Amino acid sequence: MADYVPQTDADFNVWQFNLIEILSLNATAMGVPADVITSLKASQARWTDAYDKTSNKHKTALPPM
C-alpha cells in the first residue's frame, strides 16, 4: 500500500493543512463528527506551533552575546 503522507516536514505541513481544511469544509457530507474535527484542529495547532519554532531560525536562535 502506498504511503500518502509526505516525508518532509515542509511537505507534511502543507498536506496536513489542506487535509484538515477539506475535512472541515465537508465534515457533514463525509460523515466526520464535529468532535473529531475539533481534535484534529487542536493537533494541527500543536504541530503548527512546533513547526514554526523549528523552521524559523530567527525564533529559535540564541540572542547575540
CHARMM-style PDB file with segment names, atoms N, HN, CA, C and O in Angstrom:
ATOM      1  N   MET     1       0.842  -1.185   0.000  1.00  0.00      PROA
ATOM      2  CA  MET     1       0.000   0.000   0.000  1.00  0.00      PROA
ATOM      3  C   MET     1       0.885   1.246   0.000  1.00  0.00      PROA
ATOM      4  O   MET     1       1.876   1.319   0.727  1.00  0.00      PROA
ATOM      5  N   ALA     2       0.522   2.194  -0.803  1.00  0.00      PROA
ATOM      6  HN  ALA     2      -0.283   2.134  -1.393  1.00  0.00      PROA
ATOM      7  CA  ALA     2       1.285   3.438  -0.916  1.00  0.00      PROA
ATOM      8  C   ALA     2       1.119   4.289   0.336  1.00  0.00      PROA
ATOM      9  O   ALA     2       0.073   4.259   0.985  1.00  0.00      PROA
ATOM     10  N   ASP     3       2.147   5.039   0.666  1.00  0.00      PROA
ATOM     11  HN  ASP     3       2.997   5.064   0.140  1.00  0.00      PROA
ATOM     12  CA  ASP     3       2.108   5.957   1.803  1.00  0.00      PROA
ATOM     13  C   ASP     3       1.831   7.361   1.258  1.00  0.00      PROA
ATOM     14  O   ASP     3       2.642   7.915   0.517  1.00  0.00      PROA
ATOM     15  N   TYR     4       0.691   7.925   1.626  1.00  0.00      PROA
ATOM     16  HN  TYR     4       0.032   7.475   2.228  1.00  0.00      PROA
ATOM     17  CA  TYR     4       0.297   9.232   1.096  1.00  0.00      PROA
ATOM     18  C   TYR     4       0.738  10.400   1.971  1.00  0.00      PROA
ATOM     19  O   TYR     4       0.532  11.560   1.613  1.00  0.00      PROA
ATOM     20  N   VAL     5       1.338  10.100   3.107  1.00  0.00      PROA
ATOM     21  HN  VAL     5       1.505   9.158   3.398  1.00  0.00      PROA
ATOM     22  CA  VAL     5       1.804  11.165   3.987  1.00  0.00      PROA
ATOM     23  C   VAL     5       3.184  11.596   3.506  1.00  0.00      PROA
ATOM     24  O   VAL     5       4.086  10.765   3.405  1.00  0.00      PROA
ATOM     25  N   PRO     6       3.363  12.883   3.208  1.00  0.00      PROA
ATOM     26  CA  PRO     6       4.662  13.373   2.721  1.00  0.00      PROA
ATOM     27  C   PRO     6       5.785  13.105   3.723  1.00  0.00      PROA
ATOM     28  O   PRO     6       5.561  13.045   4.932  1.00  0.00      PROA
ATOM     29  N   GLN     7       6.979  12.949   3.197  1.00  0.00      PROA
ATOM     30  HN  GLN     7       7.161  12.998   2.215  1.00  0.00      PROA
ATOM     31  CA  GLN     7       8.142  12.600   4.012  1.00  0.00      PROA
ATOM     32  C   GLN     7       8.823  13.794   4.674  1.00  0.00      PROA
ATOM     33  O   GLN     7       9.363  13.657   5.771  1.00  0.00      PROA
ATOM     34  N   THR     8       8.810  14.952   4.038  1.00  0.00      PROA
ATOM     35  HN  THR     8       8.372  15.064   3.146  1.00  0.00      PROA
ATOM     36  CA  THR     8       9.497  16.104   4.632  1.00  0.00      PROA
ATOM     37  C   THR     8       8.523  16.909   5.490  1.00  0.00      PROA
ATOM     38  O   THR     8       7.315  16.893   5.256  1.00  0.00      PROA
ATOM     39  N   ASP     9       9.058  17.601   6.471  1.00  0.00      PROA
ATOM     40  HN  ASP     9      10.040  17.614   6.661  1.00  0.00      PROA
ATOM     41  CA  ASP     9       8.212  18.432   7.335  1.00  0.00      PROA
ATOM     42  C   ASP     9       7.503  19.527   6.548  1.00  0.00      PROA
ATOM     43  O   ASP     9       6.328  19.806   6.786  1.00  0.00      PROA
ATOM     44  N   ALA    10       8.205  20.137   5.626  1.00  0.00      PROA
ATOM     45  HN  ALA    10       9.160  19.910   5.433  1.00  0.00      PROA
ATOM     46  CA  ALA    10       7.602  21.222   4.841  1.00  0.00      PROA
ATOM     47  C   ALA    10       6.435  20.705   4.002  1.00  0.00      PROA
ATOM     48  O   ALA    10       5.377  21.332   3.948  1.00  0.00      PROA
ATOM     49  N   ASP    11       6.631  19.564   3.351  1.00  0.00      PROA
ATOM     50  HN  ASP    11       7.490  19.055   3.394  1.00  0.00      PROA
ATOM     51  CA  ASP    11       5.554  18.985   2.548  1.00  0.00      PROA
ATOM     52  C   ASP    11       4.401  18.512   3.436  1.00  0.00      PROA
ATOM     53  O   ASP    11       3.232  18.684   3.090  1.00  0.00      PROA
ATOM     54  N   PHE    12       4.737  17.917   4.578  1.00  0.00      PROA
ATOM     55  HN  PHE    12       5.687  17.777   4.859  1.00  0.00      PROA
ATOM     56  CA  PHE    12       3.700  17.480   5.503  1.00  0.00      PROA
ATOM     57  C   PHE    12       2.888  18.665   6.008  1.00  0.00      PROA
ATOM     58  O   PHE    12       1.667  18.575   6.137  1.00  0.00      PROA
ATOM     59  N   ASN    13       3.556  19.766   6.290  1.00  0.00      PROA
ATOM     60  HN  ASN    13       4.548  19.839   6.185  1.00  0.00      PROA
ATOM     61  CA  ASN    13       2.868  20.950   6.789  1.00  0.00      PROA
ATOM     62  C   ASN    13       1.785  21.418   5.819  1.00  0.00      PROA
ATOM     63  O   ASN    13       0.664  21.710   6.233  1.00  0.00      PROA
ATOM     64  N   VAL    14       2.111  21.489   4.555  1.00  0.00      PROA
ATOM     65  HN  VAL    14       3.023  21.253   4.218  1.00  0.00      PROA
ATOM     66  CA  VAL    14       1.145  21.892   3.531  1.00  0.00      PROA
ATOM     67  C   VAL    14       0.039  20.844   3.410  1.00  0.00      PROA
ATOM     68  O   VAL    14      -1.142  21.184   3.343  1.00  0.00      PROA
ATOM     69  N   TRP    15       0.426  19.583   3.383  1.00  0.00      PROA
ATOM     70  HN  TRP    15       1.386  19.307   3.437  1.00  0.00      PROA
ATOM     71  CA  TRP    15      -0.528  18.482   3.213  1.00  0.00      PROA
ATOM     72  C   TRP    15      -1.544  18.437   4.351  1.00  0.00      PROA
ATOM     73  O   TRP    15      -2.746  18.333   4.110  1.00  0.00      PROA
ATOM     74  N   GLN    16      -1.058  18.515   5.594  1.00  0.00      PROA
ATOM     75  HN  GLN    16      -0.081  18.599   5.790  1.00  0.00      PROA
ATOM     76  CA  GLN    16      -1.980  18.415   6.726  1.00  0.00      PROA
ATOM     77  C   GLN    16      -2.919  19.612   6.777  1.00  0.00      PROA
ATOM     78  O   GLN    16      -4.083  19.469   7.151  1.00  0.00      PROA
ATOM     79  N   PHE    17      -2.429  20.789   6.406  1.00  0.00      PROA
ATOM     80  HN  PHE    17      -1.484  20.906   6.103  1.00  0.00      PROA
ATOM     81  CA  PHE    17      -3.294  21.965   6.374  1.00  0.00      PROA
ATOM     82  C   PHE    17      -4.426  21.763   5.373  1.00  0.00      PROA
ATOM     83  O   PHE    17      -5.593  22.013   5.676  1.00  0.00      PROA
ATOM     84  N   ASN    18      -4.064  21.304   4.172  1.00  0.00      PROA
ATOM     85  HN  ASN    18      -3.117  21.101   3.925  1.00  0.00      PROA
ATOM     86  CA  ASN    18      -5.074  21.069   3.139  1.00  0.00      PROA
ATOM     87  C   ASN    18      -6.059  19.980   3.545  1.00  0.00      PROA
ATOM     88  O   ASN    18      -7.263  20.125   3.338  1.00  0.00      PROA
ATOM     89  N   LEU    19      -5.563  18.902   4.116  1.00  0.00      PROA
ATOM     90  HN  LEU    19      -4.584  18.784   4.285  1.00  0.00      PROA
ATOM     91  CA  LEU    19      -6.430  17.797   4.539  1.00  0.00      PROA
ATOM     92  C   LEU    19      -7.453  18.264   5.567  1.00  0.00      PROA
ATOM     93  O   LEU    19      -8.643  17.986   5.420  1.00  0.00      PROA
ATOM     94  N   ILE    20      -7.014  18.961   6.593  1.00  0.00      PROA
ATOM     95  HN  ILE    20      -6.047  19.186   6.712  1.00  0.00      PROA
ATOM     96  CA  ILE    20      -7.930  19.403   7.645  1.00  0.00      PROA
ATOM     97  C   ILE    20      -8.892  20.458   7.114  1.00  0.00      PROA
ATOM     98  O   ILE    20     -10.049  20.500   7.533  1.00  0.00      PROA
ATOM     99  N   GLU    21      -8.440  21.300   6.210  1.00  0.00      PROA
ATOM    100  HN  GLU    21      -7.500  21.265   5.870  1.00  0.00      PROA
ATOM    101  CA  GLU    21      -9.325  22.294   5.596  1.00  0.00      PROA
ATOM    102  C   GLU    21     -10.444  21.609   4.809  1.00  0.00      PROA
ATOM    103  O   GLU    21     -11.613  21.974   4.935  1.00  0.00      PROA
ATOM    104  N   ILE    22     -10.082  20.619   4.000  1.00  0.00      PROA
ATOM    105  HN  ILE    22      -9.132  20.322   3.897  1.00  0.00      PROA
ATOM    106  CA  ILE    22     -11.081  19.889   3.211  1.00  0.00      PROA
ATOM    107  C   ILE    22     -12.038  19.135   4.125  1.00  0.00      PROA
ATOM    108  O   ILE    22     -13.251  19.160   3.911  1.00  0.00      PROA
ATOM    109  N   LEU    23     -11.501  18.465   5.144  1.00  0.00      PROA
ATOM    110  HN  LEU    23     -10.516  18.445   5.317  1.00  0.00      PROA
ATOM    111  CA  LEU    23     -12.364  17.752   6.089  1.00  0.00      PROA
ATOM    112  C   LEU    23     -13.305  18.710   6.815  1.00  0.00      PROA
ATOM    113  O   LEU    23     -14.484  18.406   6.998  1.00  0.00      PROA
ATOM    114  N   SER    24     -12.797  19.844   7.221  1.00  0.00      PROA
ATOM    115  HN  SER    24     -11.839  20.090   7.073  1.00  0.00      PROA
ATOM    116  CA  SER    24     -13.618  20.817   7.941  1.00  0.00      PROA
ATOM    117  C   SER    24     -14.772  21.322   7.088  1.00  0.00      PROA
ATOM    118  O   SER    24     -15.904  21.440   7.556  1.00  0.00      PROA
ATOM    119  N   LEU    25     -14.468  21.617   5.837  1.00  0.00      PROA
ATOM    120  HN  LEU    25     -13.548  21.522   5.457  1.00  0.00      PROA
ATOM    121  CA  LEU    25     -15.490  22.162   4.939  1.00  0.00      PROA
ATOM    122  C   LEU    25     -16.520  21.113   4.518  1.00  0.00      PROA
ATOM    123  O   LEU    25     -17.640  21.459   4.143  1.00  0.00      PROA
ATOM    124  N   ASN    26     -16.150  19.844   4.577  1.00  0.00      PROA
ATOM    125  HN  ASN    26     -15.240  19.562   4.881  1.00  0.00      PROA
ATOM    126  CA  ASN    26     -17.009  18.774   4.090  1.00  0.00      PROA
ATOM    127  C   ASN    26     -17.334  17.734   5.158  1.00  0.00      PROA
ATOM    128  O   ASN    26     -17.713  16.609   4.832  1.00  0.00      PROA
ATOM    129  N   ALA    27     -17.190  18.097   6.419  1.00  0.00      PROA
ATOM    130  HN  ALA    27     -16.883  19.010   6.684  1.00  0.00      PROA
ATOM    131  CA  ALA    27     -17.355  17.137   7.508  1.00  0.00      PROA
ATOM    132  C   ALA    27     -18.714  16.440   7.478  1.00  0.00      PROA
ATOM    133  O   ALA    27     -18.780  15.217   7.607  1.00  0.00      PROA
ATOM    134  N   THR    28     -19.767  17.177   7.314  1.00  0.00      PROA
ATOM    135  HN  THR    28     -19.714  18.170   7.209  1.00  0.00      PROA
ATOM    136  CA  THR    28     -21.103  16.592   7.313  1.00  0.00      PROA
ATOM    137  C   THR    28     -21.263  15.605   6.163  1.00  0.00      PROA
ATOM    138  O   THR    28     -21.720  14.480   6.362  1.00  0.00      PROA
ATOM    139  N   ALA    29     -20.891  16.023   4.979  1.00  0.00      PROA
ATOM    140  HN  ALA    29     -20.519  16.938   4.817  1.00  0.00      PROA
ATOM    141  CA  ALA    29     -21.019  15.161   3.800  1.00  0.00      PROA
ATOM    142  C   ALA    29     -20.150  13.909   3.908  1.00  0.00      PROA
ATOM    143  O   ALA    29     -20.508  12.852   3.389  1.00  0.00      PROA
ATOM    144  N   MET    30     -19.003  14.036   4.585  1.00  0.00      PROA
ATOM    145  HN  MET    30     -18.713  14.895   5.007  1.00  0.00      PROA
ATOM    146  CA  MET    30     -18.088  12.906   4.717  1.00  0.00      PROA
ATOM    147  C   MET    30     -18.372  12.076   5.971  1.00  0.00      PROA
ATOM    148  O   MET    30     -17.749  11.036   6.185  1.00  0.00      PROA
ATOM    149  N   GLY    31     -19.304  12.534   6.788  1.00  0.00      PROA
ATOM    150  HN  GLY    31     -19.810  13.379   6.614  1.00  0.00      PROA
ATOM    151  CA  GLY    31     -19.653  11.799   8.000  1.00  0.00      PROA
ATOM    152  C   GLY    31     -18.623  11.900   9.112  1.00  0.00      PROA
ATOM    153  O   GLY    31     -18.504  10.994   9.936  1.00  0.00      PROA
ATOM    154  N   VAL    32     -17.881  12.995   9.139  1.00  0.00      PROA
ATOM    155  HN  VAL    32     -17.978  13.731   8.470  1.00  0.00      PROA
ATOM    156  CA  VAL    32     -16.864  13.206  10.177  1.00  0.00      PROA
ATOM    157  C   VAL    32     -17.500  14.002  11.312  1.00  0.00      PROA
ATOM    158  O   VAL    32     -17.938  15.132  11.096  1.00  0.00      PROA
ATOM    159  N   PRO    33     -17.559  13.432  12.520  1.00  0.00      PROA
ATOM    160  CA  PRO    33     -18.177  14.136  13.642  1.00  0.00      PROA
ATOM    161  C   PRO    33     -17.437  15.426  14.014  1.00  0.00      PROA
ATOM    162  O   PRO    33     -16.227  15.542  13.819  1.00  0.00      PROA
ATOM    163  N   ALA    34     -18.173  16.370  14.540  1.00  0.00      PROA
ATOM    164  HN  ALA    34     -19.156  16.276  14.698  1.00  0.00      PROA
ATOM    165  CA  ALA    34     -17.609  17.672  14.915  1.00  0.00      PROA
ATOM    166  C   ALA    34     -16.489  17.529  15.942  1.00  0.00      PROA
ATOM    167  O   ALA    34     -15.507  18.268  15.886  1.00  0.00      PROA
ATOM    168  N   ASP    35     -16.624  16.583  16.883  1.00  0.00      PROA
ATOM    169  HN  ASP    35     -17.422  15.982  16.928  1.00  0.00      PROA
ATOM    170  CA  ASP    35     -15.581  16.433  17.902  1.00  0.00      PROA
ATOM    171  C   ASP    35     -14.268  15.928  17.294  1.00  0.00      PROA
ATOM    172  O   ASP    35     -13.192  16.221  17.817  1.00  0.00      PROA
ATOM    173  N   VAL    36     -14.350  15.182  16.207  1.00  0.00      PROA
ATOM    174  HN  VAL    36     -15.224  14.945  15.783  1.00  0.00      PROA
ATOM    175  CA  VAL    36     -13.136  14.732  15.521  1.00  0.00      PROA
ATOM    176  C   VAL    36     -12.453  15.918  14.848  1.00  0.00      PROA
ATOM    177  O   VAL    36     -11.230  16.047  14.901  1.00  0.00      PROA
ATOM    178  N   ILE    37     -13.237  16.775  14.222  1.00  0.00      PROA
ATOM    179  HN  ILE    37     -14.231  16.670  14.179  1.00  0.00      PROA
ATOM    180  CA  ILE    37     -12.675  17.979  13.590  1.00  0.00      PROA
ATOM    181  C   ILE    37     -12.010  18.856  14.650  1.00  0.00      PROA
ATOM    182  O   ILE    37     -10.913  19.373  14.433  1.00  0.00      PROA
ATOM    183  N   THR    38     -12.668  19.022  15.784  1.00  0.00      PROA
ATOM    184  HN  THR    38     -13.558  18.602  15.960  1.00  0.00      PROA
ATOM    185  CA  THR    38     -12.102  19.814  16.879  1.00  0.00      PROA
ATOM    186  C   THR    38     -10.775  19.230  17.346  1.00  0.00      PROA
ATOM    187  O   THR    38      -9.812  19.965  17.566  1.00  0.00      PROA
ATOM    188  N   SER    39     -10.724  17.918  17.496  1.00  0.00      PROA
ATOM    189  HN  SER    39     -11.506  17.321  17.317  1.00  0.00      PROA
ATOM    190  CA  SER    39      -9.495  17.253  17.925  1.00  0.00      PROA
ATOM    191  C   SER    39      -8.385  17.409  16.886  1.00  0.00      PROA
ATOM    192  O   SER    39      -7.231  17.658  17.236  1.00  0.00      PROA
ATOM    193  N   LEU    40      -8.738  17.261  15.616  1.00  0.00      PROA
ATOM    194  HN  LEU    40      -9.675  17.058  15.332  1.00  0.00      PROA
ATOM    195  CA  LEU    40      -7.752  17.437  14.551  1.00  0.00      PROA
ATOM    196  C   LEU    40      -7.192  18.852  14.532  1.00  0.00      PROA
ATOM    197  O   LEU    40      -5.989  19.049  14.359  1.00  0.00      PROA
ATOM    198  N   LYS    41      -8.064  19.834  14.711  1.00  0.00      PROA
ATOM    199  HN  LYS    41      -9.041  19.674  14.852  1.00  0.00      PROA
ATOM    200  CA  LYS    41      -7.610  21.226  14.717  1.00  0.00      PROA
ATOM    201  C   LYS    41      -6.705  21.526  15.914  1.00  0.00      PROA
ATOM    202  O   LYS    41      -5.772  22.321  15.802  1.00  0.00      PROA
ATOM    203  N   ALA    42      -6.978  20.896  17.052  1.00  0.00      PROA
ATOM    204  HN  ALA    42      -7.736  20.250  17.143  1.00  0.00      PROA
ATOM    205  CA  ALA    42      -6.111  21.069  18.229  1.00  0.00      PROA
ATOM    206  C   ALA    42      -4.734  20.461  17.951  1.00  0.00      PROA
ATOM    207  O   ALA    42      -3.708  21.052  18.286  1.00  0.00      PROA
ATOM    208  N   SER    43      -4.724  19.286  17.344  1.00  0.00      PROA
ATOM    209  HN  SER    43      -5.558  18.806  17.073  1.00  0.00      PROA
ATOM    210  CA  SER    43      -3.448  18.655  16.980  1.00  0.00      PROA
ATOM    211  C   SER    43      -2.708  19.486  15.944  1.00  0.00      PROA
ATOM    212  O   SER    43      -1.486  19.618  15.997  1.00  0.00      PROA
ATOM    213  N   GLN    44      -3.453  20.040  15.009  1.00  0.00      PROA
ATOM    214  HN  GLN    44      -4.446  19.932  14.966  1.00  0.00      PROA
ATOM    215  CA  GLN    44      -2.859  20.890  13.981  1.00  0.00      PROA
ATOM    216  C   GLN    44      -2.214  22.128  14.614  1.00  0.00      PROA
ATOM    217  O   GLN    44      -1.133  22.545  14.199  1.00  0.00      PROA
ATOM    218  N   ALA    45      -2.866  22.705  15.601  1.00  0.00      PROA
ATOM    219  HN  ALA    45      -3.744  22.366  15.938  1.00  0.00      PROA
ATOM    220  CA  ALA    45      -2.318  23.890  16.270  1.00  0.00      PROA
ATOM    221  C   ALA    45      -1.000  23.553  16.964  1.00  0.00      PROA
ATOM    222  O   ALA    45      -0.053  24.338  16.911  1.00  0.00      PROA
ATOM    223  N   ARG    46      -0.936  22.383  17.618  1.00  0.00      PROA
ATOM    224  HN  ARG    46      -1.705  21.746  17.662  1.00  0.00      PROA
ATOM    225  CA  ARG    46       0.314  21.968  18.266  1.00  0.00      PROA
ATOM    226  C   ARG    46       1.411  21.749  17.225  1.00  0.00      PROA
ATOM    227  O   ARG    46       2.551  22.172  17.415  1.00  0.00      PROA
ATOM    228  N   TRP    47       1.053  21.081  16.121  1.00  0.00      PROA
ATOM    229  HN  TRP    47       0.126  20.738  15.967  1.00  0.00      PROA
ATOM    230  CA  TRP    47       2.029  20.861  15.048  1.00  0.00      PROA
ATOM    231  C   TRP    47       2.526  22.191  14.503  1.00  0.00      PROA
ATOM    232  O   TRP    47       3.733  22.398  14.374  1.00  0.00      PROA
ATOM    233  N   THR    48       1.609  23.088  14.183  1.00  0.00      PROA
ATOM    234  HN  THR    48       0.629  22.920  14.288  1.00  0.00      PROA
ATOM    235  CA  THR    48       1.961  24.368  13.578  1.00  0.00      PROA
ATOM    236  C   THR    48       2.893  25.166  14.483  1.00  0.00      PROA
ATOM    237  O   THR    48       3.860  25.766  14.014  1.00  0.00      PROA
ATOM    238  N   ASP    49       2.599  25.169  15.779  1.00  0.00      PROA
ATOM    239  HN  ASP    49       1.814  24.682  16.160  1.00  0.00      PROA
ATOM    240  CA  ASP    49       3.447  25.884  16.727  1.00  0.00      PROA
ATOM    241  C   ASP    49       4.858  25.301  16.738  1.00  0.00      PROA
ATOM    242  O   ASP    49       5.840  26.039  16.673  1.00  0.00      PROA
ATOM    243  N   ALA    50       4.953  23.990  16.821  1.00  0.00      PROA
ATOM    244  HN  ALA    50       4.154  23.390  16.874  1.00  0.00      PROA
ATOM    245  CA  ALA    50       6.269  23.337  16.846  1.00  0.00      PROA
ATOM    246  C   ALA    50       6.994  23.515  15.515  1.00  0.00      PROA
ATOM    247  O   ALA    50       8.199  23.769  15.494  1.00  0.00      PROA
ATOM    248  N   TYR    51       6.277  23.385  14.422  1.00  0.00      PROA
ATOM    249  HN  TYR    51       5.299  23.178  14.439  1.00  0.00      PROA
ATOM    250  CA  TYR    51       6.887  23.539  13.102  1.00  0.00      PROA
ATOM    251  C   TYR    51       7.411  24.963  12.912  1.00  0.00      PROA
ATOM    252  O   TYR    51       8.518  25.162  12.411  1.00  0.00      PROA
ATOM    253  N   ASP    52       6.617  25.943  13.313  1.00  0.00      PROA
ATOM    254  HN  ASP    52       5.719  25.782  13.720  1.00  0.00      PROA
ATOM    255  CA  ASP    52       7.052  27.336  13.190  1.00  0.00      PROA
ATOM    256  C   ASP    52       8.324  27.597  13.996  1.00  0.00      PROA
ATOM    257  O   ASP    52       9.231  28.286  13.530  1.00  0.00      PROA
ATOM    258  N   LYS    53       8.382  27.047  15.197  1.00  0.00      PROA
ATOM    259  HN  LYS    53       7.645  26.487  15.575  1.00  0.00      PROA
ATOM    260  CA  LYS    53       9.556  27.258  16.043  1.00  0.00      PROA
ATOM    261  C   LYS    53      10.809  26.619  15.462  1.00  0.00      PROA
ATOM    262  O   LYS    53      11.899  27.183  15.562  1.00  0.00      PROA
ATOM    263  N   THR    54      10.662  25.448  14.857  1.00  0.00      PROA
ATOM    264  HN  THR    54       9.777  24.989  14.776  1.00  0.00      PROA
ATOM    265  CA  THR    54      11.847  24.760  14.335  1.00  0.00      PROA
ATOM    266  C   THR    54      12.232  25.200  12.933  1.00  0.00      PROA
ATOM    267  O   THR    54      13.386  25.051  12.533  1.00  0.00      PROA
ATOM    268  N   SER    55      11.286  25.735  12.187  1.00  0.00      PROA
ATOM    269  HN  SER    55      10.348  25.856  12.512  1.00  0.00      PROA
ATOM    270  CA  SER    55      11.605  26.118  10.816  1.00  0.00      PROA
ATOM    271  C   SER    55      12.020  27.575  10.682  1.00  0.00      PROA
ATOM    272  O   SER    55      12.536  27.970   9.637  1.00  0.00      PROA
ATOM    273  N   ASN    56      11.809  28.381  11.710  1.00  0.00      PROA
ATOM    274  HN  ASN    56      11.390  28.060  12.560  1.00  0.00      PROA
ATOM    275  CA  ASN    56      12.188  29.785  11.672  1.00  0.00      PROA
ATOM    276  C   ASN    56      13.407  29.984  12.562  1.00  0.00      PROA
ATOM    277  O   ASN    56      13.289  30.077  13.784  1.00  0.00      PROA
ATOM    278  N   LYS    57      14.555  30.047  11.949  1.00  0.00      PROA
ATOM    279  HN  LYS    57      14.651  29.972  10.957  1.00  0.00      PROA
ATOM    280  CA  LYS    57      15.807  30.155  12.708  1.00  0.00      PROA
ATOM    281  C   LYS    57      15.869  31.413  13.570  1.00  0.00      PROA
ATOM    282  O   LYS    57      16.545  31.418  14.598  1.00  0.00      PROA
ATOM    283  N   HSD    58      15.175  32.476  13.170  1.00  0.00      PROA
ATOM    284  HN  HSD    58      14.625  32.471  12.334  1.00  0.00      PROA
ATOM    285  CA  HSD    58      15.197  33.708  13.949  1.00  0.00      PROA
ATOM    286  C   HSD    58      14.470  33.542  15.277  1.00  0.00      PROA
ATOM    287  O   HSD    58      14.825  34.197  16.257  1.00  0.00      PROA
ATOM    288  N   LYS    59      13.475  32.691  15.328  1.00  0.00      PROA
ATOM    289  HN  LYS    59      13.187  32.158  14.532  1.00  0.00      PROA
ATOM    290  CA  LYS    59      12.743  32.464  16.577  1.00  0.00      PROA
ATOM    291  C   LYS    59      13.505  31.543  17.530  1.00  0.00      PROA
ATOM    292  O   LYS    59      13.385  31.665  18.749  1.00  0.00      PROA
ATOM    293  N   THR    60      14.289  30.622  16.966  1.00  0.00      PROA
ATOM    294  HN  THR    60      14.387  30.523  15.976  1.00  0.00      PROA
ATOM    295  CA  THR    60      14.949  29.644  17.818  1.00  0.00      PROA
ATOM    296  C   THR    60      16.403  29.981  18.130  1.00  0.00      PROA
ATOM    297  O   THR    60      17.007  29.372  19.012  1.00  0.00      PROA
ATOM    298  N   ALA    61      16.962  30.942  17.416  1.00  0.00      PROA
ATOM    299  HN  ALA    61      16.471  31.437  16.699  1.00  0.00      PROA
ATOM    300  CA  ALA    61      18.367  31.289  17.625  1.00  0.00      PROA
ATOM    301  C   ALA    61      18.549  31.978  18.978  1.00  0.00      PROA
ATOM    302  O   ALA    61      17.677  32.711  19.444  1.00  0.00      PROA
ATOM    303  N   LEU    62      19.677  31.728  19.579  1.00  0.00      PROA
ATOM    304  HN  LEU    62      20.385  31.132  19.201  1.00  0.00      PROA
ATOM    305  CA  LEU    62      20.008  32.402  20.829  1.00  0.00      PROA
ATOM    306  C   LEU    62      20.344  33.864  20.544  1.00  0.00      PROA
ATOM    307  O   LEU    62      20.896  34.175  19.489  1.00  0.00      PROA
ATOM    308  N   PRO    63      20.022  34.754  21.461  1.00  0.00      PROA
ATOM    309  CA  PRO    63      20.366  36.165  21.251  1.00  0.00      PROA
ATOM    310  C   PRO    63      21.875  36.348  21.245  1.00  0.00      PROA
ATOM    311  O   PRO    63      22.594  35.588  21.894  1.00  0.00      PROA
ATOM    312  N   PRO    64      22.355  37.337  20.526  1.00  0.00      PROA
ATOM    313  CA  PRO    64      23.820  37.563  20.488  1.00  0.00      PROA
ATOM    314  C   PRO    64      24.333  37.959  21.854  1.00  0.00      PROA
ATOM    315  O   PRO    64      23.620  38.566  22.652  1.00  0.00      PROA
ATOM    316  N   MET    65      25.572  37.611  22.110  1.00  0.00      PROA
ATOM    317  HN  MET    65      26.151  37.117  21.462  1.00  0.00      PROA
ATOM    318  CA  MET    65      26.197  37.916  23.409  1.00  0.00      PROA
ATOM    319  C   MET    65      27.052  39.136  23.300  1.00  0.00      PROA
ATOM    320  OT1 MET    65      27.662  39.553  24.285  1.00  0.00      PROA
TER     321      MET     65
END
